[in-house]
Amino acid sequence: MKHIKKQLGQSATEYIITLIVVMMILGVGFANEGSVITIFLDAVREGFERYSSFLSLP
């Protein structure tokens, strides 16, 4: 019977590299706009402003 050598620790390394790449993609800005995080937070802020102004109507 052949013994298969287990790969220990490789998945953690791959996870960390993938996480770093995703964070770089989210943090990097585009040509005329900010980063994905900035665009998302601006959209949430605008939605909250519209919602709160709608609630303040008589």
C-alpha atoms as one frame of an Amber mdcrd trajectory, in Angstrom:
protein
   0.000   0.000   0.000   1.295   3.466  -0.871   1.316   6.157   1.744   0.127
   9.550   0.587   2.066  12.410   2.135  -0.286  14.908   3.719   0.100  18.582
   2.997   0.041  20.326   6.327  -0.264  24.093   6.583  -0.733  24.758   2.886
  -4.409  25.662   3.203  -3.612  28.346   5.777  -1.069  29.900   3.424  -3.503
  29.847   0.512  -6.216  31.375   2.709  -3.942  34.202   3.825  -2.814  34.968
   0.262  -6.423  34.968  -0.973  -7.461  37.243   1.891  -4.641  39.684   1.120
  -5.584  39.806  -2.575  -9.268  40.429  -1.767  -8.400  43.211   0.687  -6.130
  44.835  -1.913  -8.919  44.710  -4.511 -11.391  46.286  -2.084  -8.958  48.955
  -0.920  -7.609  50.087  -4.290  -9.401  52.997  -5.911 -10.672  53.186  -9.458
  -9.870  55.850 -12.077 -12.407  58.550 -11.144 -13.952  57.086  -8.013 -12.782
  55.893  -4.643 -12.305  52.352  -3.468 -15.098  49.794  -3.332 -15.418  50.369
   0.407 -15.809  54.135  -0.112 -18.453  53.635  -2.809 -20.357  51.215  -0.569
 -20.257  53.537   2.447 -21.413  56.485   0.320 -24.358  54.424  -0.943 -25.308
  53.432   2.612 -25.027  57.046   3.771 -27.215  58.296   0.900 -29.800  55.585
   1.523 -29.962  56.462   5.210 -30.362  60.168   4.410 -33.242  59.425   2.032
 -34.868  57.089   4.552 -34.589  59.580   7.413 -35.929  62.438   5.272 -38.877
  60.247   4.249 -39.647  59.503   7.899 -39.561  63.201   8.786 -42.345  64.046
   6.318 -45.692  64.884   7.955
